[in-house]
């Protein structure tokens, strides 16, 4: 900058900004826009903010008192249970949890049966079908308990979420 005491920085001049159009952004257009903005009514967000004292923030203070000034507000139509039942994501979690528990349980029982068959019949590593069955049974014995645990956790988590949501709505 050439002069340090100037109050205007030319970098902020609209003429030097990207997208400047002299027909749209001329001084006459800017004055019209300012007049139009002055004629508009003030919005609710321009209202002054309420002043809150420290005593109002304490438990039992002014902010803890129920707001009875909104009598024209619409009544609550759906209860907490109805909102939980209508949530499709909760249904997906519950169905996936039940499916994981069912698959894990049935697969684990099948793998135990297959492993017992190998123990009493003997294991022939040269038989390709036997080796594949044994490998599958060992894999399922490792994965099925995890599937059962994840399924049970998702079901319990969904029940916990429903309980917390219900408690929050009915707390006094």
PyMOL commands that set and color helices and strands:
alter all, ss='L'
color gray80, all
select helices_A, chain A and resi 10-12+14-16+27-39+44-46+54-57+62-64+80-85+88-121+128-170
alter helices_A, ss='H'
color red, helices_A
deselect
rebuild
show_as cartoon
